[in-house]
Amino acid sequence: MTTSASPGLARFNADRDRAAELLREVCAARAWAAAVAAGRPYARLDDLLAASDAAMAALTAADLREAVAGHPPIGRPTPGDAQSAREQGGVGGGERAELRRLNLAYEQAHGQVFLICATGRTGAEMLAALKERIGNSAAAEREIVRAELGRINRIRLTRRIEEDPV
């Protein structure tokens, strides 16, 4: 590790238990968390993000299902969970009912909740993506979900490392 590591990254590197806790908060896929943890120490946040990307690319279909299971449906953030509320902040009250209805149809078609990186997207954008993706093949949807999870993990890792108190 070099001296360029931020205080949050330095703590992530130094404290195995803290790193494991942080990784569980970021992504529910155990294989992803194990792979990222195994790469410690990281000299820079970019190195950690690259390891996250590589671990995401290596996940099996079962690992992806495990990761998705850790996410609440779009339009229904987990009560009391500031992270899911912040990430889904672009969903307005008028869009929630339509998102719920379409998410149920998506779940019937794909066997899991609709997953999208909601950060920075409006409810209308998420609705449009849901409508577009609902008819995708399982293989196509699996790769879209992998990419969306990768984006979510990058945002969450960055936020956790940069916001880690000194």
C-alpha positions in Angstrom: 0.0 0.0 0.0 1.3 3.5 -0.8 0.8 6.7 1.2 -1.7 7.8 -1.5 -4.4 5.6 0.0 -7.2 7.7 1.5 -7.9 7.2 5.3 -11.0 5.2 4.4 -9.1 2.9 2.0 -6.3 2.5 4.6 -8.8 1.4 7.2 -10.4 -1.0 4.6 -7.0 -2.5 3.9 -6.0 -2.8 7.5 -9.1 -4.1 9.2 -10.3 -7.4 7.8 -13.5 -7.4 9.8 -14.3 -3.8 8.7 -13.6 -4.7 5.1 -15.9 -7.8 5.3 -18.7 -5.7 6.8 -18.3 -3.0 4.2 -18.4 -5.5 1.4 -21.5 -7.2 2.7 -23.2 -3.7 2.8 -22.2 -3.1 -0.8 -23.2 -6.5 -2.4 -25.0 -9.6 -1.1 -23.0 -12.0 -3.4 -20.6 -13.9 -1.2 -18.3 -14.8 -4.1 -17.9 -11.1 -5.0 -17.1 -10.1 -1.5 -14.6 -12.9 -1.0 -12.8 -12.0 -4.3 -12.6 -8.3 -3.5 -11.5 -9.0 0.1 -8.8 -11.3 -1.2 -7.2 -8.5 -3.2 -6.5 -6.3 -0.2 -4.5 -4.2 0.3 -5.4 -1.7 -2.5 -3.1 1.2 -3.2 -5.9 3.4 -4.7 -9.7 3.5 -4.9 -9.4 2.8 -8.6 -7.6 -0.4 -7.8 -10.4 -1.5 -5.5 -13.0 -0.6 -8.2 -11.1 -2.6 -10.8 -11.1 -5.6 -8.4 -14.8 -5.1 -7.9 -15.4 -5.1 -11.7 -13.3 -8.3 -12.1 -15.1 -10.0 -9.3 -18.5 -9.0 -10.9 -17.4 -10.4 -14.3 -16.6 -13.7 -12.7 -19.9 -14.3 -10.9 -22.0 -17.2 -11.9 -25.8 -17.0 -12.6 -26.4 -18.3 -9.0 -24.0 -15.6 -7.6 -25.9 -12.9 -9.5 -29.3 -14.2 -8.1 -27.7 -14.0 -4.6 -26.6 -10.4 -5.3 -30.0 -9.3 -6.7 -31.8 -10.9 -3.7 -30.1 -8.2 -1.6 -31.9 -5.4 -3.4 -35.4 -4.1 -2.7 -37.7 -3.7 -5.6 -37.6 -0.4 -7.5 -40.3 1.9 -6.1 -40.2 0.2 -2.7 -37.0 1.1 -0.9 -36.4 -0.9 2.3 -38.1 0.9 5.2 -35.5 2.6 7.4 -32.7 1.9 4.9 -31.1 5.3 4.0 -29.0 3.7 1.3 -32.0 2.3 -0.7 -34.0 5.5 -0.1 -31.1 7.6 -1.5 -30.5 5.3 -4.4 -34.2 5.3 -5.4 -34.7 9.0 -4.7 -35.7 9.7 -8.4 -38.9 7.7 -8.0 -42.0 9.9 -7.5 -45.2 8.9 -5.8 -47.1 8.8 -9.1 -44.6 6.3 -10.5 -44.6 3.8 -7.6 -47.8 2.0 -8.6 -46.7 1.5 -12.2 -43.3 0.3 -11.1 -44.8 -2.2 -8.6 -47.2 -3.5 -11.3 -44.4 -3.9 -13.9 -41.9 -5.3 -11.4 -44.4 -8.1 -10.6 -44.6 -8.9 -14.3 -40.8 -8.8 -14.5 -40.5 -11.1 -11.5 -42.8 -13.6 -13.2 -40.8 -13.5 -16.4 -37.3 -13.5 -14.8 -37.7 -15.0 -11.3 -36.2 -12.0 -9.6 -36.8 -8.3 -8.9 -36.0 -5.8 -11.7 -32.5 -4.4 -11.0 -31.2 -1.1 -12.3 -28.7 1.3 -11.0 -31.2 3.9 -9.8 -28.7 6.5 -8.7 -29.2 9.6 -10.9 -32.1 8.2 -12.8 -35.6 9.5 -12.7 -38.6 7.3 -12.1 -39.6 7.8 -15.7 -36.2 6.6 -16.9 -36.5 3.5 -14.7 -40.0 2.8 -15.9 -38.9 3.0 -19.5 -36.0 0.6 -18.8 -38.3 -1.8 -17.1 -40.7 -1.8 -20.0 -37.8 -2.3 -22.4 -36.2 -5.1 -20.5 -39.2 -7.1 -19.4 -39.2 -9.2 -22.7 -35.4 -9.9 -22.7 -34.1 -13.4 -22.8 -32.7 -14.8 -19.6 -29.2 -14.6 -21.0 -29.5 -11.0 -22.2 -31.1 -9.9 -18.9 -28.4 -11.7 -16.8 -25.7 -9.6 -18.5 -27.6 -6.4 -18.1 -28.1 -7.2 -14.4 -24.4 -7.9 -14.1 -23.6 -4.5 -15.6 -26.1 -2.7 -13.4 -24.8 -4.5 -10.3 -21.3 -3.4 -11.3 -22.4 0.2 -11.4 -24.2 0.0 -8.1 -21.2 -1.6 -6.4 -18.8 1.0 -7.8 -21.1 3.8 -6.4 -21.5 2.1 -3.1 -17.8 1.3 -2.7 -16.7 4.8 -3.6 -19.3 6.4 -1.2 -18.2 4.0 1.7 -14.5 4.6 1.2 -14.7 8.3 0.7 -17.2 8.9 3.6 -15.4 6.6 6.1 -14.7 8.9 9.0 -11.1 9.7 9.9 
